[in-house]
Amino acid sequence: MTSLKLSTPHCGEYTQPTGLFIDNEFVKGVDGKEFEVINPSTEKVICSVHEATEKDVDVAVCISDEVLLCMTCSPPDMWYTGRCRKESIRRCMEGRDWR
């Protein structure tokens, strides 16, 4: 995943990922498209970030639905565990060629 080093007057330098935040991580868009972010005061390009499409929204919604299903069908101590998340994502992505 690509990222960008930025600095602010109050916080100093930090690294900002340029992907889409889906399933608690930054990922590239399904179609791999990016768009430029432009500084309105200088009209210069700041960076390029990944563009979300309808397919990306479908992936995010499907994952959230599966996680919710996992939470309602599992005891609370299993919620948000790697096994539950992995199983939810596997069921969601099964049969789809999105990524």
N, C-alpha and C positions, 0 to 999 in steps of 0.2 A: 504494500500500500504506500502510496506517495504521501508526503507530508511537506509542510512549509514552516520554516523558522520565522517567527514574528517577534516583534518587541513592542511593548507598550510603556508609556511613561510611568505607570503605577506598578505594574507586575514584572517588568523586565522581559527577558526573552523566554519564549516557550515554543514548543513544536505543536503545530495544528495539523492533524490528518485532513486530507482533502477528499476522503471517500464518503459514502453514505453510512449513517449509523443505523445498522440493522442487526438485530439479535445481539445487542450489547457489544458490537465491534464495528470498526470501520471497514467497509468493503467497497470494491469497485462496482459500478453500475453494471447491470446485466448486459446492456448493449455496448458498454465501454465508452460511451460518449462523455465528453467534458464540455464545460462552457467557461468563458473567461469572466472573472470578477474585476470590475473596473472601479477605480477610485473616482468618485464623482467630482471631487475638487480639482484633480489634475488630469482626469480622463486617461490615466495610464493604467495598464493592466497590472493588477496586484498578483493574481495567480489564476490557475485553472482548477476547477473542482469537478467531481463526477456528477453527472446529470441523472436524476431519478426519472425512470419511465414508468409506465403502467405495469410493466413486468416486475419492476423492483417493488412497487406497492403490493402487488399480488404475493410476492415472496414474503414481505414483512407481515402482511395480514395472515397468511397461511401459518407462518411460524408462531405468531402470537396466538392464533386460534388453537394450534396444537399444544402450546405450552399451557394455555388455560384448560384445555381438555385434560392434560396430564395432571394439572393441579387438582382438578375436581375428581379425578379417578384414582388419586394416589394419596397415601397418608402424608401429612404435613412435613415429616422429616425427609421425604423424598423430593419435595419441591425444590426446584432450582439446582438439583444435583446434576452433575455431568451426565449421568446415565439417563435421567429423565429428559434433559435437553437434547442429548444425542438422539434418543429414540424419537422425540417429537420432530426434530429436523429431518431425520431419516424418513419418517412417514410423510412428511410434507413434501419432500423433494422427490420421493419415489415416483418414477414414471414421468418426471419432468426434466427437460434438457435446458434449464434456464442458466445455469452457471457452468 
